[in-house]
Amino acid sequence: MCLRHFWKKKGTAKPLNVSQYFKDHFDIESLYINMKNKNYRVSRATLYNTIELLLECNLVRKHQFGQNQAHYEKSYFDKQHDHVILSNGEVIEFCDPRIQTIKKTIEEVFDIEITKHSLYFYGNRKTTNN
């Protein structure tokens, strides 16, 4: 439903399949360059419209990793994970069951239901001196 409604609203004949052009985490500019390098004719406006659609349909998630430029990743629906963002731009995903334990404790203490969370750590790679 979401996809058909969006493309009718935009007046576009068919959606753009961008999933084959991005990796785990990406920004619009790198996606645009990647597609151009593979000789795919696409405008930035089309990419922004497509990302808007994918966000509305919960097929991608938007992240602001402390930079001006938003990053996106595929939604994994029930696969909760968190992020370590390194100063060189590298993003490391991790899943630690202790975070779920903390979440449950918070729910019990405050008598609430947590529906989602996001956790970001920022850091640098350690240098080794040999």
Buried (B, 14 or more C-beta within 10 A) or exposed (E): EEEEEBBEEBEBEEBBEBEEBBEEBBBBEBBBEBBEEEEEEBEEEBBEBBBEBBBEBEBBBEBEBEEEEEBBBBBEEEEBBBBBBBEEEEBEEEEEEEBEEBEEEEEEEEEEEEEEEEEEEEEEEEEEEE
